[in-house]
Amino acid sequence: MKDSVRKQIEAQLEVSRKRLGAAKLLFKNEMPEDAINRIYYALLYAAKSMLNVLGYDAKIHSGVLSEFGLRLVKEKLVLYSEKTRLKAC
């Protein structure tokens, strides 16, 4: 793996950790809607870093979701259950 890719992955994971920390603070301060927003971004950056580990890169949200499904869920690299799937509103 190239050093530049490794640094990109580390940076994305750091952003993910910060978003999760912000979500915890928001939830403690009774701001659940804002906490959910931060959790979404924490997961987005974590998913993007997982794709980068496998050599894929997605630039937009829909691309991350699509590639994650194709490269990780479909290939059974992550667990997935219809019972736990979030339904789109």
C-alpha positions as CSV (number, residue, x, y, z in Angstrom):
1,M,0.0,0.0,0.0
2,K,1.3,3.4,-0.9
3,D,2.2,5.8,1.9
4,S,-0.2,8.4,0.6
5,V,-3.1,5.9,0.7
6,R,-2.1,4.9,4.2
7,K,-2.1,8.5,5.3
8,Q,-5.5,9.1,3.7
9,I,-6.9,6.1,5.5
10,E,-5.5,7.3,8.8
11,A,-6.9,10.8,8.3
12,Q,-10.4,9.4,7.4
13,L,-10.3,7.2,10.5
14,E,-9.4,10.2,12.7
15,V,-12.3,12.2,11.2
16,S,-14.6,9.2,12.0
17,R,-13.4,9.1,15.6
18,K,-13.9,12.9,16.0
19,R,-17.4,12.7,14.5
20,L,-18.3,9.8,16.9
21,G,-16.9,11.8,19.9
22,A,-19.1,14.8,18.8
23,A,-22.1,12.5,18.6
24,K,-21.5,11.3,22.1
25,L,-21.4,14.8,23.4
26,L,-24.5,15.9,21.5
27,F,-26.4,12.9,22.7
28,K,-25.4,13.6,26.4
29,N,-26.7,17.1,25.8
30,E,-30.0,15.9,24.7
31,M,-29.5,16.7,21.0
32,P,-30.3,13.3,19.4
33,E,-31.0,14.6,15.9
34,D,-27.6,16.3,15.8
35,A,-26.0,13.2,17.2
36,I,-27.5,11.0,14.5
37,N,-26.0,13.4,11.9
38,R,-22.5,13.0,13.4
39,I,-22.9,9.2,13.6
40,Y,-23.8,9.2,9.9
41,Y,-20.6,11.0,9.0
42,A,-18.5,8.8,11.4
43,L,-19.8,5.7,9.6
44,L,-19.3,7.3,6.2
45,Y,-15.7,8.1,6.8
46,A,-15.1,4.6,8.3
47,A,-16.7,3.0,5.3
48,K,-14.6,5.1,3.0
49,S,-11.4,4.1,4.8
50,M,-12.4,0.4,4.5
51,L,-12.9,0.9,0.7
52,N,-9.5,2.5,0.5
53,V,-7.8,-0.4,2.3
54,L,-9.2,-2.6,-0.5
55,G,-8.0,-0.2,-3.2
56,Y,-11.3,1.5,-4.0
57,D,-12.1,5.2,-3.7
58,A,-15.5,6.9,-3.8
59,K,-15.8,10.6,-4.0
60,I,-19.5,11.2,-3.1
61,H,-21.8,9.8,-0.4
62,S,-23.9,7.7,-2.9
63,G,-20.6,6.3,-4.3
64,V,-19.4,5.3,-0.8
65,L,-22.7,3.5,-0.1
66,S,-22.8,1.8,-3.5
67,E,-19.2,0.7,-3.4
68,F,-19.5,-0.5,0.2
69,G,-22.4,-2.7,-0.8
70,L,-20.6,-4.1,-3.8
71,R,-17.1,-4.5,-2.4
72,L,-17.8,-5.4,1.2
73,V,-21.3,-6.6,1.8
74,K,-21.8,-8.5,-1.4
75,E,-18.4,-10.1,-1.0
76,K,-19.3,-11.0,2.6
77,L,-16.4,-9.0,4.1
78,V,-18.8,-7.4,6.6
79,L,-21.9,-8.9,8.2
80,Y,-25.3,-7.8,7.0
81,S,-28.8,-8.7,8.0
82,E,-32.1,-7.6,6.6
83,K,-33.4,-7.5,10.2
84,T,-30.9,-4.7,11.1
85,R,-31.1,-2.8,7.8
86,L,-32.1,0.8,8.1
87,K,-35.0,1.6,5.9
88,A,-34.8,4.8,3.7
89,C,-37.4,7.4,4.6
